[in-house]
């Protein structure tokens, strides 16, 4: 089955710093989403981005489906950005999202 | 408000007992999913359902059962056959193929 790998696994930043999170997938996909899991466990939708680039405030994402990767950019990080970031992909012909291993982000004040 | 409601938030059960987790959505979505998350790990798919009265096993279905009698409801039963049931369980739904997934707030199950 498809493999979804995220890097780095852990990241510690000072408040105000920028960061780039990466999601690599081993086969073609129809869909890709980025989520932020907050300390209470809730998964918050960040981007639905099967291809192209999107921006939402300090966050932006780019998916290059032909090269099988997606990037999540966080600018001017805040302590509330702390948590775990997951990417999830939907392989063609399936009805299911496969999750990556996650990047655990800690932003220090 | 439209959304996905999971209940209860926290659940404690004795070993050997079956337990049912509730997931209800009022988004009129066709597909629903159950995922399991262990501490410090990613999400793994247990079961999913594309339409009413139909469901498929995911990657870790052993020890679990589901039903989909109504479009808005997809309860998950954790049976006594599940060897390590203590985990965080998340329910999700999508309108259909090639669409965005939305998640409920999760249920933390602890078996003692």
Interface residues (C-beta under 8 A of the other chain):
Chain A: X30 X31 X33 X35 X40 X41 X42 X43 X45 X48 X50 X86 X88 X90 X95 X96 X97 X98 X99 X100 X101 X102
Chain B: X31 X33 X35 X37 X41 X42 X43 X44 X45 X48 X50 X56 X58 X88 X90 X92 X94 X97 X98 X99 X100 X101 X102 X103 X105 X106 X108
